[in-house]
Amino acid sequence: MKTPVYTWLVSLTVSISLISGCASQKSTTASANDSNSSSSSMGATTTTSQPAEHAELSGSWNYVMTNDQQETLTGVLTIQRGGNAGYTGHITSNEISLDSDTDISKAQLNGSDFIYEGTVKAPNGDIPFTIKGTIQGSKLEGQNTVEYQNRSMLWQVKATRKN
């Protein structure tokens, strides 16, 4: 069981790595009674778990966002290393006239889980957003909370990394 201090230290380490632009992840070691390690009394068969795949937030992502009314938005979200929060961003939309940079205020990656928070610079005013989710290989899934016209809107996000 992870203690709050351990969780806080892991979060702090990831935050410092992202701020410095040097996001690296280290595998955690398995405990002695972890079910991923076993030995056979019949021979030298030992199975060890492979380190978790390193998720990468940066890149260009083709996204589909769907709200509760089944309205969809599609486009490209581009995330690059740099900026005050460790990343910068740009977003386009096929359904609305949007081709804008984003100011990123928070970008954290913890294993395959991520949070990406910022503001879209739109012609009619800034639009704050928070995307939380997971990255598995070239797939990203999560939820995007968008603050627009004093309302909070929730969108389900599915994205695929562009090659």
N, C-alpha and C positions, 0 to 999 in steps of 0.2 A: 504494500500500500504506500503510495507516495504521500509524503507529508507536505503541508502548505509551504514550508520553507524550501523544500526541494523543488516544488513546482515554481515557486517564485524565483529561485536561482536559475532554473532552466529558462524561464521567460526572460529574465534579465540578460542572460548570456546570449540568447537569440537576438534580443533587442540591440545589444551592444554590437554584435556581429553585423546586423543589418545597417545600423547607423554608420559603421566604419566602412561599409561597402564590401565587406568580406564575410558573406554568409556561408558558414560551413556547418555541417552537422556531423556529429559523432554518434556512432552506434552505442547503445547502452549494453552493458554486459548482462547476460542472463543469470538468474540466481541458480543455486545448486539444485533446487528442486523444480526448475523450469521444465515443462513437458517437452520442449523442443530439443533437449539434450537427453540422450539415453544411451545406455551401453547394454550389450547382450552378454549373458553369462556363458553363451555358447561360443563366443568368439570376440573379435575386436571390432564389432560393428558399432560405430559411433556416429550419430547424426547430430550435426550442429546447424542452427538456423543461419540463414544468409542475412547479412545486414539489410535493413530496410532500404528500399529504393530512395535515392535522394530526389526529393521533389524540387522542381524549379519553377518559380513564379514568373520570371522574366521570359519574354517572348511575345509573339503575336498570337492571339486567340480568336478564332471564329466563334462568336457566342450566339445563343438563343436565350432570351429572357421571356418568361411567361408569368403574367400576374393572375390573381384569383378570377378575373373575368375572362381568362383564356386569351387575352390580347398578347401578341408577341412583338418583340423587338429583336432584330438581328443586326449584326455588324462585326466589327473587329475591335478588340481591346488590345492595345500594345503596351507592354510593361517593360521598362528598361532600367538597368542599374544606374544609380546616380541620385542627385537631389538630396534634400535635407533628411528625408525619411528612408534613404537607401534606394529608392526607386523613383522613377518618373513615369508618366503615363499619357496615353492618347486614346481617344475613343471615337469611333464612327458608328453611325446608325443608318440602316437602309430605309427605315420607315419614316424617320423624321430628319429634318435637315440638321444633322449634327456631325461635325468634324472638328473636334476640339481637344486641346490639351487638358490634362487633369492635374491639379495640385494635390500631391499625395502627402497626407499628414501622418499616416501609419501604415507600415507594411511589415508583417511578421509571418514567419514560416516556422512551424514546429512539426517536424516529420513531414507528413503529408497534409496536415491541417494548416490553413492560412487565414489571415485577416488582411484586407486591403481597403484602406479608408482614405477618402479624399473629397475633392470638389471638382465637378465638371464645370469648366468655364463656358457657359452658354450665353448666346446673344441677349437673352431676356433675364439674365442674372445667374449667379452661381447656384449649382445644384449639389448639395452634399450627398454622399453615398457611403455605404459600408458593405463590402462583400466578404462573407465568411463561407468557408467550404473546405473541400479536400481536392488534392491533385493526385491522380494515379496515372503515371506515365504521361500520355499526351491528352488526358481527359481531366477537365476541371468541372466540379459540380458544387453548387452552393446556393446561398440566398443573398440577394442584394436588397438592402433597405435604402430607399431613396427618399430624401426630404424634398418635397416639391409643393409650392404654394401652401405652406403651413400644414401639409399632410405628410404622413409617413406611408410610403407604398412599399409593399413587399413583392419581389420578383424572384422566381426560381431561375437559376442560371445553370446552363449546360454549355460547355465550351470545349473546343478541340484545338490543340496547338497546330498552327500553320507550319508547313515544312519550309 
